Amino acid sequence: MDQEQELWFAFDLEYRSVKQIYQSLCFHLEKWPGNNADPYEQERLRDLKSNFYKLMLEKQYIYCDSE
């Protein structure tokens, strides 16, 4: 496979899994030691964290939760 070609995946997650991944991303970013081999890793982690937070907000909006 060509290294320039992006590989995409689609999957279903229950809310508890979304929340757990978000918490793991928060922890990993807080403890992030840096990565000289991939300078964009931290940026991707921030983007992932933001996207998982949006999923949690969407759940609160749909179900009028205050969790």
VEXDREN-2710 file (C-alpha; in Angstrom, 1 decimal):
% VEXDREN-2710
k/r/px/py/pz
1/MET/0.0/0.0/0.0
2/ASP/1.2/3.5/-0.9
3/GLN/2.3/5.4/2.3
4/GLU/0.6/8.5/1.0
5/GLN/-2.8/6.8/0.9
6/GLU/-4.8/7.2/4.1
7/LEU/-6.6/4.1/5.5
8/TRP/-10.0/4.8/7.0
9/PHE/-12.1/2.8/9.5
10/ALA/-15.7/3.0/10.7
11/PHE/-17.0/1.5/13.9
12/ASP/-19.7/1.7/16.4
13/LEU/-19.1/2.6/20.1
14/GLU/-21.4/2.7/23.1
15/TYR/-21.4/5.9/25.1
16/ARG/-19.3/4.4/27.9
17/SER/-16.6/3.5/25.4
18/VAL/-16.6/7.0/24.0
19/LYS/-16.3/8.5/27.5
20/GLN/-13.4/6.1/28.4
21/ILE/-11.5/6.9/25.2
22/TYR/-12.0/10.7/25.9
23/GLN/-10.7/10.2/29.5
24/SER/-7.7/8.2/28.2
25/LEU/-6.9/11.0/25.6
26/CYS/-7.0/13.6/28.4
27/PHE/-4.7/11.5/30.5
28/HIS/-2.3/10.8/27.7
29/LEU/-2.1/14.5/26.7
30/GLU/-1.5/15.6/30.3
31/LYS/1.4/13.1/30.6
32/TRP/2.6/13.4/27.0
33/PRO/6.4/13.2/27.0
34/GLY/6.9/14.4/23.4
35/ASN/7.7/12.6/20.3
36/ASN/10.6/13.7/18.1
37/ALA/9.9/11.0/15.5
38/ASP/6.3/12.4/14.9
39/PRO/6.0/16.1/15.6
40/TYR/2.2/16.0/14.7
41/GLU/1.3/13.4/17.3
42/GLN/0.2/15.9/19.9
43/GLU/-1.9/17.8/17.4
44/ARG/-3.7/14.6/16.4
45/LEU/-4.3/13.7/20.0
46/ARG/-5.8/17.1/20.6
47/ASP/-8.0/16.7/17.6
48/LEU/-9.2/13.3/18.7
49/LYS/-9.9/14.6/22.2
50/SER/-11.9/17.4/20.8
51/ASN/-13.9/15.1/18.5
52/PHE/-14.7/12.7/21.4
53/TYR/-15.8/15.6/23.6
54/LYS/-18.2/16.6/20.8
55/LEU/-19.6/13.1/20.8
56/MET/-20.2/13.4/24.6
57/LEU/-21.9/16.8/24.2
58/GLU/-24.1/15.4/21.4
59/LYS/-25.3/12.7/23.8
60/GLN/-26.1/15.3/26.4
61/TYR/-28.0/17.4/23.9
62/ILE/-30.0/14.5/22.5
63/TYR/-31.0/13.2/25.9
64/CYS/-31.0/16.5/27.8
65/ASP/-28.5/15.0/30.2
66/SER/-26.5/17.0/32.7
67/GLU/-23.9/14.3/33.2
END
